[in-house]
Amino acid sequence: MPKVADIGGKRLISLAPDAWVKWVTQSPDVLAREILASEFQWISRESDVVVKAYHPQIKDFLVLNELQLRYNTRLPRRMRAYAALAEERYNLPVYPVLINILPPSETMEIVSGYESQVLGLQARQDYRVINLWEVDAQIVFQQPLPSLLPFVPVLKGGDEVAVVQQAVQALRADEQLNELEPLLAFFASFVLSSPLVQQIMRWDMAVLQESPWYQEILQQGEIRGETRGETRGLLSAIELGLELKFGAEGLQLMPEISQITDLDVLKTIREGLRTMNSLEEIRQIYTINET
């Protein structure tokens, strides 16, 4: 297993920028010129990537990529602001793309534009939405799209063992791609059990925890803690951690953990998810405290 690597959005897109911009714009005539630094005052996440591209008819333009772990209601406004900042900074037209990696709750509506109106004045920003769970996993191998290889497990039809194995083999066959194996393992953990993932690939949770995507999962739990109350926030963070690290089996502990009211114990469980490798170790945290 390679050491901690840069597996943010910029690194992924840089693997095959031409193939990426053709795919997100759905135009075979688009070419990638360079990946630009998105040095906007309030935008510094690993998943915000601006690519300067070229089309024979419109000449130079920007492909603005926003990779989101899960869609949320703040994104339309963010896409509007992000597109405007990019256009102002580089003085080029912008093609914004929102890539959602994991599906949101069933009640969440994903929209492809922002609209507002104040005293008769209107503001509007359209953007293309790509939901990875609706993308056929075989497209990654057929086109090919190496930037999407780590996401294969969460693509349509990608949750089959044979397909994940195919993605692993593709990563290991290329020295430039094999550093992405931890990210593939990360997303495989959402659809396959941890023991099965360990059988398919070299699994190293310590490396996985350095991934910006893993940190975003934990941060989501912390944000929920601020907005819903500390106890419910801790429970949300623990639930996410259990699902990520142990799959459906890990979630079986939630009925027991949900009964815990001691915040210190809940915080210990949350921190323990970073280092402990078995459900029994997690269970011992709160059973010891009960005695």
SULJOGI-V502584 format. One record per residue. RES is the residue in one small letter. D_FIRST is the distance of its C-alpha to the first C-alpha in Angstrom with 2 decimals. Layout:
((RES D_FIRST) (RES D_FIRST))
//
This chain:
((m 0.00) (p 3.81) (k 6.62) (v 9.23) (a 10.67) (d 14.12) (i 14.05) (g 17.73) (g 20.47) (k 21.35) (r 18.02) (l 18.07) (i 21.69) (s 21.38) (l 19.33) (a 22.65) (p 25.40) (d 28.24) (a 26.92) (w 26.23) (v 29.75) (k 31.41) (w 29.77) (v 30.55) (t 34.07) (q 34.75) (s 36.40) (p 35.59) (d 37.55) (v 35.35) (l 33.34) (a 30.92) (r 32.22) (e 29.86) (i 27.73) (l 29.88) (a 29.28) (s 30.33) (e 31.98) (f 34.30) (q 35.64) (w 34.20) (i 31.23) (s 27.96) (r 25.35) (e 22.04) (s 23.34) (d 26.64) (v 26.65) (v 29.80) (v 30.00) (k 33.17) (a 34.19) (y 37.21) (h 39.49) (p 42.60) (q 44.91) (i 43.73) (k 42.21) (d 39.64) (f 38.31) (l 35.35) (v 32.79) (l 31.84) (n 28.68) (e 28.23) (l 25.17) (q 25.93) (l 24.01) (r 27.45) (y 30.90) (n 33.44) (t 37.08) (r 36.57) (l 34.77) (p 37.94) (r 39.34) (r 36.09) (m 35.94) (r 39.55) (a 39.02) (y 35.83) (a 37.58) (a 40.62) (l 38.76) (a 36.94) (e 40.27) (e 42.06) (r 39.56) (y 39.21) (n 42.57) (l 41.14) (p 41.31) (v 38.32) (y 36.69) (p 34.82) (v 32.16) (l 30.82) (i 27.68) (n 27.42) (i 24.14) (l 25.27) (p 28.91) (p 31.19) (s 33.79) (e 36.36) (t 39.05) (m 37.30) (e 38.73) (i 36.60) (v 38.92) (s 38.62) (g 40.89) (y 42.44) (e 46.21) (s 48.51) (q 52.23) (v 54.38) (l 58.16) (g 57.95) (l 55.18) (q 52.08) (a 48.47) (r 46.08) (q 42.55) (d 41.12) (y 37.45) (r 35.50) (v 33.48) (i 30.53) (n 29.40) (l 26.10) (w 27.10) (e 30.03) (v 28.10) (d 27.75) (a 24.17) (q 25.44) (i 26.46) (v 22.87) (f 22.79) (q 26.46) (q 26.98) (p 24.01) (l 22.49) (p 18.86) (s 19.10) (l 19.61) (l 16.79) (p 14.79) (f 18.20) (v 19.05) (p 19.06) (v 21.76) (l 23.78) (k 26.89) (g 26.13) (g 22.36) (d 22.20) (e 22.64) (v 20.01) (a 20.79) (v 20.36) (v 16.94) (q 15.92) (q 17.55) (a 15.62) (v 12.21) (q 13.75) (a 15.08) (l 11.89) (r 10.31) (a 13.77) (d 13.84) (e 12.07) (q 13.43) (l 12.10) (n 8.50) (e 7.77) (l 9.83) (e 7.86) (p 8.02) (l 11.63) (l 12.27) (a 11.26) (f 13.56) (f 16.40) (a 16.02) (s 16.75) (f 20.11) (v 21.30) (l 19.70) (s 19.62) (s 16.60) (p 16.93) (l 17.09) (v 14.01) (q 12.14) (q 13.86) (i 12.99) (m 9.21) (r 6.24) (w 7.69) (d 7.33) (m 10.73) (a 10.79) (v 8.55) (l 10.64) (q 13.74) (e 13.51) (s 13.98) (p 17.65) (w 18.15) (y 17.34) (q 19.65) (e 22.22) (i 22.30) (l 23.09) (q 25.54) (q 27.31) (g 28.01) (e 29.44) (i 31.56) (r 32.89) (g 33.85) (e 36.00) (t 37.71) (r 38.29) (g 38.87) (e 36.55) (t 36.53) (r 35.80) (g 33.17) (l 31.34) (l 31.66) (s 30.24) (a 27.19) (i 26.69) (e 27.20) (l 24.58) (g 22.06) (l 22.96) (e 22.71) (l 19.31) (k 17.76) (f 19.96) (g 21.62) (a 25.31) (e 25.32) (g 24.57) (l 27.51) (q 29.82) (l 29.90) (m 31.37) (p 35.00) (e 34.86) (i 33.12) (s 35.53) (q 38.37) (i 37.15) (t 39.27) (d 38.12) (l 36.09) (d 34.59) (v 33.24) (l 31.78) (k 30.12) (t 28.67) (i 27.24) (r 25.74) (e 24.09) (g 23.02) (l 20.97) (r 18.51) (t 17.80) (m 19.33) (n 17.62) (s 20.81) (l 23.94) (e 26.09) (e 24.81) (i 25.69) (r 29.03) (q 29.88) (i 29.91) (y 32.94) (t 34.59) (i 34.83) (n 36.34) (e 38.82) (t 40.14))
//
